[in-house]
Amino acid sequence: MIRTTSKFLLAALLLLLACAKQETEDIDLLFAYEYFPLEIGQERVYQLDSIIFDPIPGGIGVDTFSWQLRERIVDTLRSSSGTLRYLIERSERANDTLPWITQAIWTASRTQTQAFRTEDNLRFVKMNFPLREGDRWDANIFIDKDLKVEIAGEQVEIFKGWESEILNLSENVELEGQNFENVLSIQIADNENLIEYRYGLEQYAADIGLIYKELWVLDTQCEFCCNNDFELCDNLEWEQKAEAGFILRQQLLD
């Protein structure tokens, strides 16, 4: 009788622990979705600043640009597989005194296990759920890694060597006087050799989405900075030796 009772108590305890674990996993999973909110009417305004490196006769031209970007979720549609996609209207202006000009429509979607974003017909896997620090994945699995994009007249392999990794789930971030807690930080690229540098970081806040993005895509042949002296070139900062590519920073304003 005692043995039977012990078995019953053990089974009940295991069932209770399993339920508690499942409940915890469900809570974590639902919380993770909040980093990638999707709702019609959602609107975000960003400040963008870029530096473009452009080979010109006798050297490298360095051009800087600043502008504002507004993203609004304006509608939804169903894909052929039945996935609900949210249509993102992207508008730009040089400063806050000018009217918005619509430039493109991108899409975003989310399943139980992944979040996607399609930008200029390039589909990215932005997140895997549930989110865990240290998790890695190929965010560009749907993109040709050897794809070349024209930047200031130069063909650049932007996506070479990319790999996403969750760096932090609870970082505190301050942007332009705004404080964000429990920020999700995802490194989308960190690949460097003597002539190529790919680095990217994206940060997300719960119930807001993307609050900050930084992307470095730079190439060099060490010609203009160092007269092909690769040892000298290797010791320089990328801003000093870049001969093609760009640096982009995007941060939330509103």
C-alpha positions as CSV (number, residue, x, y, z in Angstrom):
1,M,0.0,0.0,0.0
2,I,2.8,2.4,0.9
3,R,4.7,1.5,-2.3
4,T,1.6,2.2,-4.4
5,T,1.1,5.5,-2.6
6,S,4.7,6.5,-3.3
7,K,4.3,5.7,-7.0
8,F,1.2,7.8,-7.1
9,L,2.9,10.8,-5.4
10,L,5.9,10.4,-7.7
11,A,3.7,10.4,-10.8
12,A,1.8,13.4,-9.6
13,L,5.0,15.3,-8.9
14,L,6.4,14.5,-12.4
15,L,3.1,15.7,-13.9
16,L,3.2,18.9,-11.9
17,L,6.8,19.6,-12.9
18,A,6.0,18.9,-16.6
19,C,3.0,21.3,-16.5
20,A,5.1,24.0,-14.7
21,K,7.8,23.6,-17.4
22,Q,5.3,23.8,-20.2
23,E,3.7,26.9,-18.6
24,T,7.1,28.6,-18.3
25,E,8.0,27.8,-21.9
26,D,4.7,29.2,-23.1
27,I,5.3,32.4,-21.1
28,D,8.8,32.8,-22.5
29,L,7.5,32.1,-26.0
30,L,4.7,34.7,-25.8
31,F,7.1,37.3,-24.3
32,A,9.6,36.7,-27.1
33,Y,6.9,37.6,-29.7
34,E,6.7,41.1,-28.2
35,Y,10.1,41.9,-29.7
36,F,8.6,41.5,-33.2
37,P,5.1,43.1,-32.9
38,L,2.9,43.2,-35.9
39,E,-0.4,45.1,-36.0
40,I,-2.1,47.3,-38.6
41,G,-1.6,51.0,-37.8
42,Q,1.7,50.4,-36.1
43,E,4.1,53.3,-37.0
44,R,7.8,53.9,-36.3
45,V,10.0,56.9,-37.3
46,Y,13.8,56.5,-37.5
47,Q,16.8,58.7,-38.0
48,L,19.3,57.2,-40.6
49,D,22.9,58.3,-41.1
50,S,25.2,56.7,-43.7
51,I,28.8,57.0,-44.9
52,I,29.5,55.7,-48.4
53,F,33.0,55.1,-49.7
54,D,33.3,55.7,-53.4
55,P,36.5,55.2,-55.5
56,I,37.2,58.4,-57.5
57,P,40.2,59.4,-59.7
58,G,43.2,59.8,-57.4
59,G,41.6,58.6,-54.2
60,I,38.4,57.6,-52.3
61,G,35.4,59.9,-52.0
62,V,33.6,59.8,-48.7
63,D,29.9,60.9,-48.8
64,T,27.7,61.3,-45.8
65,F,23.9,61.3,-45.9
66,S,21.2,61.8,-43.2
67,W,17.5,61.3,-43.6
68,Q,14.4,60.1,-41.8
69,L,12.4,57.0,-42.4
70,R,8.8,56.2,-41.5
71,E,7.5,52.6,-41.4
72,R,3.7,52.1,-41.2
73,I,1.9,48.8,-41.3
74,V,-1.0,49.5,-43.6
75,D,-2.5,46.2,-44.6
76,T,-2.2,42.4,-44.6
77,L,-2.4,39.7,-47.2
78,R,-2.2,35.9,-47.2
79,S,0.7,34.1,-48.9
80,S,0.1,31.0,-51.0
81,S,1.0,28.9,-47.9
82,G,-1.6,30.7,-45.8
83,T,0.9,32.8,-43.8
84,L,-0.4,36.3,-42.9
85,R,1.9,38.9,-44.2
86,Y,1.9,42.5,-43.0
87,L,2.5,45.3,-45.6
88,I,5.0,47.9,-44.4
89,E,4.8,51.3,-46.1
90,R,8.2,52.9,-46.1
91,S,8.4,56.7,-46.6
92,E,11.4,59.0,-46.4
93,R,12.2,62.7,-46.0
94,A,15.4,64.7,-45.6
95,N,14.2,66.4,-42.4
96,D,11.1,66.9,-40.3
97,T,10.1,70.1,-42.2
98,L,9.4,68.2,-45.4
99,P,6.5,65.9,-46.4
100,W,6.9,62.1,-46.4
101,I,7.5,60.5,-49.8
102,T,6.6,56.8,-50.1
103,Q,9.5,54.8,-51.5
104,A,8.5,51.1,-51.2
105,I,6.3,48.4,-49.6
106,W,8.1,45.7,-47.6
107,T,6.5,42.8,-45.7
108,A,6.9,41.1,-42.4
109,S,5.4,37.9,-41.0
110,R,5.6,35.7,-38.0
111,T,5.0,32.0,-37.3
112,Q,5.1,30.2,-34.0
113,T,8.8,29.5,-34.5
114,Q,10.2,32.3,-36.7
115,A,9.9,36.0,-37.7
116,F,10.5,37.1,-41.3
117,R,11.0,40.3,-43.1
118,T,11.2,40.8,-46.8
119,E,13.2,43.9,-48.0
120,D,13.4,44.7,-51.7
121,N,12.5,41.0,-52.5
122,L,15.1,39.7,-50.1
123,R,13.7,37.5,-47.3
124,F,15.4,37.5,-43.9
125,V,14.8,35.2,-40.9
126,K,15.0,37.9,-38.2
127,M,14.3,35.7,-35.2
128,N,13.9,32.2,-34.0
129,F,11.4,31.5,-31.2
130,P,11.8,31.0,-28.3
131,L,14.7,33.4,-28.0
132,R,17.7,32.2,-26.1
133,E,21.0,33.9,-25.6
134,G,23.8,32.4,-27.7
135,D,21.5,30.9,-30.3
136,R,22.8,31.2,-33.9
137,W,21.1,30.8,-37.2
138,D,21.4,31.6,-40.9
139,A,19.2,34.7,-41.3
140,N,20.0,34.8,-45.0
141,I,19.1,31.2,-45.9
142,F,16.7,32.4,-48.6
143,I,19.4,34.8,-50.1
144,D,22.3,34.1,-52.5
145,K,25.4,34.6,-50.4
146,D,27.3,35.7,-53.5
147,L,24.7,38.3,-54.4
148,K,26.4,41.5,-55.5
149,V,24.8,44.9,-54.9
150,E,25.9,48.1,-56.6
151,I,27.1,50.7,-54.1
152,A,28.3,54.0,-55.6
153,G,29.1,52.2,-58.8
154,E,31.0,49.3,-57.2
155,Q,29.7,45.7,-57.0
156,V,29.8,44.6,-53.3
157,E,28.9,41.2,-51.9
158,I,27.0,42.6,-49.0
159,F,25.8,39.3,-47.4
160,K,29.1,37.5,-47.4
161,G,29.9,35.7,-44.1
162,W,26.7,36.7,-42.3
163,E,25.5,34.7,-39.3
164,S,22.9,35.9,-36.7
165,E,23.5,35.4,-33.0
166,I,21.5,36.5,-29.9
167,L,24.0,38.5,-27.7
168,N,21.7,39.7,-25.0
169,L,18.0,39.5,-23.9
170,S,18.1,42.0,-21.1
171,E,20.3,44.9,-22.1
172,N,19.4,48.5,-21.0
173,V,19.8,50.9,-23.9
174,E,19.5,54.7,-24.1
175,L,18.8,56.4,-27.5
176,E,18.4,60.2,-27.8
177,G,17.2,60.5,-24.3
178,Q,14.9,57.5,-24.5
179,N,15.6,54.6,-22.1
180,F,14.7,51.0,-23.1
181,E,14.9,48.0,-20.7
182,N,15.3,44.3,-21.5
183,V,16.5,45.1,-25.0
184,L,17.1,42.1,-27.4
185,S,20.5,42.5,-29.1
186,I,21.1,40.4,-32.2
187,Q,24.4,40.4,-34.0
188,I,23.6,39.8,-37.7
189,A,27.2,39.7,-38.9
190,D,30.7,39.8,-37.6
191,N,33.2,38.6,-40.3
192,E,36.5,40.2,-41.0
193,N,39.6,39.5,-43.1
194,L,42.4,41.7,-44.6
195,I,40.2,43.1,-47.4
196,E,36.6,42.6,-46.2
197,Y,34.6,43.6,-43.2
198,R,31.0,42.7,-42.4
199,Y,29.4,43.7,-39.1
200,G,25.8,44.2,-38.2
201,L,23.8,44.7,-35.0
202,E,20.1,45.0,-34.4
203,Q,18.4,45.9,-31.2
204,Y,14.7,45.3,-30.3
205,A,12.5,46.5,-27.5
206,A,9.4,44.6,-26.3
207,D,6.1,46.0,-27.9
208,I,8.1,48.4,-30.1
209,G,10.3,46.3,-32.3
210,L,13.5,47.6,-33.9
211,I,15.0,50.5,-32.0
212,Y,18.6,50.5,-33.4
213,K,20.5,49.1,-36.3
214,E,24.1,49.3,-37.3
215,L,25.6,47.8,-40.5
216,W,29.2,47.9,-41.8
217,V,29.9,46.6,-45.3
218,L,33.4,47.6,-46.3
219,D,36.0,46.4,-48.8
220,T,39.6,47.4,-49.6
221,Q,42.5,46.5,-51.7
222,C,44.8,48.7,-49.6
223,E,45.7,50.6,-52.7
224,F,44.8,54.2,-52.0
225,C,45.6,54.2,-48.2
226,C,48.8,52.1,-48.3
227,N,50.1,51.7,-51.9
228,N,49.3,48.0,-51.6
229,D,51.3,47.6,-48.4
230,F,49.1,45.0,-46.7
231,E,51.0,44.9,-43.5
232,L,50.5,48.7,-43.0
233,C,46.9,48.3,-44.2
234,D,46.1,45.6,-41.6
235,N,46.9,48.0,-38.8
236,L,44.5,50.8,-40.0
237,E,40.9,51.3,-38.9
238,W,38.4,50.4,-41.5
239,E,37.2,54.0,-41.9
240,Q,40.8,54.9,-42.9
241,K,41.3,52.1,-45.5
242,A,37.8,51.4,-46.9
243,E,37.7,51.7,-50.7
244,A,34.1,50.6,-51.3
245,G,31.0,50.0,-49.3
246,F,29.1,51.8,-46.5
247,I,28.4,52.3,-42.8
248,L,24.7,52.7,-41.9
249,R,23.2,53.6,-38.5
250,Q,19.4,53.7,-37.9
251,Q,17.8,54.6,-34.6
252,L,14.3,55.1,-33.4
253,L,13.0,58.7,-33.0
254,D,9.3,58.0,-32.4
